[in-house]
Amino acid sequence: RLLETDSKSLRSVNGSRRNSGSSLVSSSSASSNLSHLEEDSWILWGRIVNEWEDVRKKKEKQVKELVRKGIPHHFRAIVWQLLCTAQSMPIKDQYSELLKMTSPCEKLIRRDIARTYPEHDFFKEKDSLGQEVLFNVMKAYSLVDREVGYCQGSAFIVGLLLMQMPEEEAFCVFVKLMQDYRLRELFKPSMAELGLCMYQFECMIQEHLPELYVHFQSQSFHTSMYASSWFLTIFLTTFPLPIATRIFDIFMSE
């Protein structure tokens, strides 16, 4: 039900993404329950947003549990900003000035724009608004963090943010994710942190799925061959968008 609510809400704003919004509930009684569920969720999240500081301090566990159940789509923009404390960042005032500057990464960013959510209505058309704002945010960040500049994969994260909020807010949230959530460590030129993640994940496979680990080793099938994008895009290129967005809710919260 939660996935269907999220999927319907997502389609109402951004249009559907092919094969990602299939119905999970079909009966009329279930649809009625779904409406009540959505209405109750809206009331609850509206209260949480309005009283955020008190709620976060006094009911952190309950908020965490609610996020795990899924943030309603129409609240995601503000809730994500609140979760990462990006709603009042001084760097937001620099955004328009950054766009007037020239970045050495512009050609690389332009090349990858069309490959980012190529089936999504907001991004699929060449020179569309979606592609333009995606370029703007990626360019602005490459100027703020010259060590990282632009790295392939990060555009999927920015693209998801742009599906929820205007480009200035998306830029601020992305800066927070890169700095406070340490995503920039994955995107540094050496990618040492990504290598560490691959090693840790491989050790987990060896511990929990030893037969699979031995099989992969015998086939020279290395973790980096399939799992790099999981970490670099936080599963955004792996699952249908409604599910990937739910994973991102939890990532933002935890």
KELOKE-854415 format. One record per residue (C-alpha): x, z, y negated; residue number from 1. Coordinates in steps of 0.25 Angstrom, whole numbers, m for minus. Layout:
<atoms>
xx X; zz Z; yy Y; nr NUM
...
</atoms>
This chain:
<atoms>
xx 0; zz 0; yy 0; nr 1
xx 11; zz 4; yy m10; nr 2
xx 18; zz m9; yy m7; nr 3
xx 6; zz m17; yy m9; nr 4
xx 3; zz m10; yy m22; nr 5
xx 17; zz m13; yy m27; nr 6
xx 16; zz m27; yy m22; nr 7
xx 3; zz m30; yy m29; nr 8
xx 7; zz m23; yy m42; nr 9
xx 20; zz m31; yy m42; nr 10
xx 13; zz m45; yy m40; nr 11
xx 3; zz m41; yy m52; nr 12
xx 15; zz m41; yy m61; nr 13
xx 26; zz m50; yy m56; nr 14
xx 19; zz m59; yy m46; nr 15
xx 21; zz m59; yy m31; nr 16
xx 34; zz m61; yy m24; nr 17
xx 32; zz m70; yy m12; nr 18
xx 30; zz m62; yy 1; nr 19
xx 32; zz m48; yy m5; nr 20
xx 18; zz m43; yy m8; nr 21
xx 10; zz m45; yy 5; nr 22
xx m2; zz m36; yy 7; nr 23
xx 0; zz m23; yy 15; nr 24
xx m14; zz m18; yy 14; nr 25
xx m27; zz m27; yy 15; nr 26
xx m40; zz m19; yy 17; nr 27
xx m49; zz m16; yy 5; nr 28
xx m48; zz m1; yy 7; nr 29
xx m33; zz m2; yy 7; nr 30
xx m33; zz m10; yy m6; nr 31
xx m42; zz 1; yy m12; nr 32
xx m32; zz 11; yy m8; nr 33
xx m21; zz 3; yy m13; nr 34
xx m28; zz 3; yy m27; nr 35
xx m30; zz 18; yy m27; nr 36
xx m15; zz 19; yy m23; nr 37
xx m10; zz 10; yy m34; nr 38
xx m19; zz 17; yy m44; nr 39
xx m15; zz 31; yy m40; nr 40
xx 0; zz 27; yy m40; nr 41
xx m2; zz 21; yy m54; nr 42
xx m7; zz 34; yy m59; nr 43
xx 3; zz 42; yy m53; nr 44
xx 15; zz 34; yy m57; nr 45
xx 9; zz 33; yy m72; nr 46
xx 10; zz 48; yy m72; nr 47
xx 24; zz 49; yy m67; nr 48
xx 29; zz 39; yy m77; nr 49
xx 22; zz 46; yy m88; nr 50
xx 28; zz 59; yy m84; nr 51
xx 41; zz 54; yy m78; nr 52
xx 51; zz 65; yy m83; nr 53
xx 43; zz 76; yy m78; nr 54
xx 39; zz 69; yy m65; nr 55
xx 53; zz 65; yy m62; nr 56
xx 58; zz 79; yy m64; nr 57
xx 47; zz 87; yy m57; nr 58
xx 42; zz 77; yy m46; nr 59
xx 55; zz 69; yy m42; nr 60
xx 52; zz 70; yy m27; nr 61
xx 37; zz 65; yy m30; nr 62
xx 42; zz 53; yy m39; nr 63
xx 52; zz 49; yy m28; nr 64
xx 41; zz 49; yy m17; nr 65
xx 32; zz 41; yy m26; nr 66
xx 43; zz 31; yy m29; nr 67
xx 45; zz 29; yy m14; nr 68
xx 31; zz 25; yy m13; nr 69
xx 33; zz 14; yy m24; nr 70
xx 32; zz 14; yy m39; nr 71
xx 20; zz 6; yy m43; nr 72
xx 25; zz m7; yy m49; nr 73
xx 19; zz m6; yy m63; nr 74
xx 27; zz 8; yy m64; nr 75
xx 40; zz 3; yy m59; nr 76
xx 46; zz m2; yy m72; nr 77
xx 44; zz 12; yy m79; nr 78
xx 47; zz 20; yy m66; nr 79
xx 60; zz 13; yy m63; nr 80
xx 65; zz 15; yy m77; nr 81
xx 61; zz 30; yy m76; nr 82
xx 67; zz 32; yy m62; nr 83
xx 81; zz 27; yy m67; nr 84
xx 79; zz 32; yy m82; nr 85
xx 80; zz 18; yy m88; nr 86
xx 69; zz 19; yy m98; nr 87
xx 77; zz 23; yy m110; nr 88
xx 91; zz 17; yy m109; nr 89
xx 99; zz 14; yy m121; nr 90
xx 104; zz 1; yy m115; nr 91
xx 90; zz m5; yy m115; nr 92
xx 93; zz m7; yy m130; nr 93
xx 105; zz m15; yy m127; nr 94
xx 98; zz m25; yy m118; nr 95
xx 94; zz m35; yy m129; nr 96
xx 108; zz m35; yy m134; nr 97
xx 114; zz m37; yy m120; nr 98
xx 105; zz m50; yy m118; nr 99
xx 112; zz m56; yy m130; nr 100
xx 126; zz m54; yy m124; nr 101
xx 132; zz m64; yy m114; nr 102
xx 136; zz m59; yy m100; nr 103
xx 146; zz m65; yy m91; nr 104
xx 137; zz m63; yy m80; nr 105
xx 126; zz m72; yy m85; nr 106
xx 129; zz m84; yy m77; nr 107
xx 129; zz m76; yy m64; nr 108
xx 116; zz m69; yy m68; nr 109
xx 109; zz m82; yy m71; nr 110
xx 113; zz m88; yy m58; nr 111
xx 107; zz m76; yy m50; nr 112
xx 94; zz m75; yy m58; nr 113
xx 86; zz m86; yy m50; nr 114
xx 90; zz m79; yy m37; nr 115
xx 84; zz m66; yy m41; nr 116
xx 70; zz m64; yy m35; nr 117
xx 68; zz m79; yy m34; nr 118
xx 54; zz m78; yy m29; nr 119
xx 49; zz m68; yy m39; nr 120
xx 40; zz m74; yy m50; nr 121
xx 47; zz m67; yy m61; nr 122
xx 61; zz m72; yy m58; nr 123
xx 59; zz m85; yy m50; nr 124
xx 57; zz m95; yy m61; nr 125
xx 70; zz m100; yy m68; nr 126
xx 72; zz m95; yy m82; nr 127
xx 59; zz m86; yy m80; nr 128
xx 58; zz m73; yy m88; nr 129
xx 62; zz m65; yy m75; nr 130
xx 75; zz m73; yy m74; nr 131
xx 78; zz m71; yy m89; nr 132
xx 76; zz m56; yy m89; nr 133
xx 83; zz m54; yy m76; nr 134
xx 95; zz m62; yy m82; nr 135
xx 94; zz m53; yy m95; nr 136
xx 95; zz m40; yy m87; nr 137
xx 106; zz m44; yy m78; nr 138
xx 114; zz m50; yy m90; nr 139
xx 112; zz m37; yy m98; nr 140
xx 117; zz m28; yy m87; nr 141
xx 129; zz m37; yy m85; nr 142
xx 133; zz m34; yy m99; nr 143
xx 131; zz m19; yy m98; nr 144
xx 138; zz m18; yy m85; nr 145
xx 150; zz m28; yy m86; nr 146
xx 157; zz m22; yy m73; nr 147
xx 145; zz m26; yy m65; nr 148
xx 140; zz m37; yy m73; nr 149
xx 130; zz m45; yy m64; nr 150
xx 129; zz m44; yy m49; nr 151
xx 121; zz m52; yy m40; nr 152
xx 109; zz m44; yy m34; nr 153
xx 107; zz m35; yy m46; nr 154
xx 97; zz m45; yy m52; nr 155
xx 87; zz m42; yy m41; nr 156
xx 87; zz m27; yy m46; nr 157
xx 85; zz m32; yy m61; nr 158
xx 74; zz m42; yy m56; nr 159
xx 66; zz m31; yy m50; nr 160
xx 67; zz m22; yy m62; nr 161
xx 62; zz m34; yy m71; nr 162
xx 50; zz m35; yy m62; nr 163
xx 46; zz m21; yy m66; nr 164
xx 51; zz m20; yy m81; nr 165
xx 56; zz m28; yy m93; nr 166
xx 70; zz m32; yy m94; nr 167
xx 76; zz m21; yy m103; nr 168
xx 70; zz m10; yy m94; nr 169
xx 75; zz m18; yy m82; nr 170
xx 89; zz m18; yy m88; nr 171
xx 89; zz m3; yy m90; nr 172
xx 84; zz 0; yy m76; nr 173
xx 95; zz m9; yy m71; nr 174
xx 106; zz m3; yy m79; nr 175
xx 101; zz 11; yy m73; nr 176
xx 101; zz 5; yy m59; nr 177
xx 115; zz 0; yy m60; nr 178
xx 121; zz 12; yy m67; nr 179
xx 113; zz 25; yy m62; nr 180
xx 109; zz 19; yy m49; nr 181
xx 123; zz 14; yy m47; nr 182
xx 119; zz 0; yy m43; nr 183
xx 130; zz m6; yy m52; nr 184
xx 140; zz 0; yy m42; nr 185
xx 134; zz m10; yy m32; nr 186
xx 136; zz m22; yy m42; nr 187
xx 150; zz m19; yy m46; nr 188
xx 160; zz m30; yy m44; nr 189
xx 167; zz m23; yy m32; nr 190
xx 153; zz m20; yy m26; nr 191
xx 160; zz m7; yy m20; nr 192
xx 147; zz 1; yy m20; nr 193
xx 140; zz m10; yy m12; nr 194
xx 151; zz m10; yy m2; nr 195
xx 149; zz 5; yy m1; nr 196
xx 134; zz 3; yy 1; nr 197
xx 136; zz m7; yy 12; nr 198
xx 146; zz 2; yy 19; nr 199
xx 136; zz 14; yy 18; nr 200
xx 124; zz 5; yy 23; nr 201
xx 133; zz 0; yy 35; nr 202
xx 136; zz 14; yy 39; nr 203
xx 121; zz 17; yy 39; nr 204
xx 118; zz 6; yy 48; nr 205
xx 129; zz 10; yy 57; nr 206
xx 124; zz 24; yy 58; nr 207
xx 109; zz 21; yy 59; nr 208
xx 109; zz 7; yy 66; nr 209
xx 122; zz 7; yy 74; nr 210
xx 117; zz m5; yy 83; nr 211
xx 114; zz m13; yy 71; nr 212
xx 127; zz m9; yy 65; nr 213
xx 135; zz m14; yy 77; nr 214
xx 127; zz m27; yy 78; nr 215
xx 130; zz m30; yy 63; nr 216
xx 145; zz m27; yy 65; nr 217
xx 146; zz m36; yy 77; nr 218
xx 140; zz m47; yy 69; nr 219
xx 148; zz m44; yy 57; nr 220
xx 136; zz m42; yy 49; nr 221
xx 140; zz m34; yy 37; nr 222
xx 131; zz m25; yy 29; nr 223
xx 135; zz m32; yy 16; nr 224
xx 129; zz m45; yy 22; nr 225
xx 115; zz m40; yy 21; nr 226
xx 114; zz m27; yy 13; nr 227
xx 121; zz m30; yy 0; nr 228
xx 109; zz m35; yy m7; nr 229
xx 101; zz m22; yy m2; nr 230
xx 110; zz m14; yy m11; nr 231
xx 112; zz m23; yy m22; nr 232
xx 97; zz m27; yy m24; nr 233
xx 91; zz m14; yy m19; nr 234
xx 84; zz m22; yy m8; nr 235
xx 77; zz m31; yy m18; nr 236
xx 82; zz m43; yy m11; nr 237
xx 78; zz m38; yy 3; nr 238
xx 63; zz m34; yy 2; nr 239
xx 51; zz m39; yy m4; nr 240
xx 50; zz m35; yy m18; nr 241
xx 39; zz m24; yy m17; nr 242
xx 47; zz m17; yy m6; nr 243
xx 60; zz m19; yy m14; nr 244
xx 54; zz m13; yy m26; nr 245
xx 49; zz m1; yy m19; nr 246
xx 64; zz 1; yy m14; nr 247
xx 68; zz 0; yy m28; nr 248
xx 58; zz 11; yy m32; nr 249
xx 65; zz 20; yy m23; nr 250
xx 79; zz 16; yy m27; nr 251
xx 75; zz 18; yy m42; nr 252
xx 70; zz 32; yy m38; nr 253
xx 80; zz 37; yy m28; nr 254
</atoms>
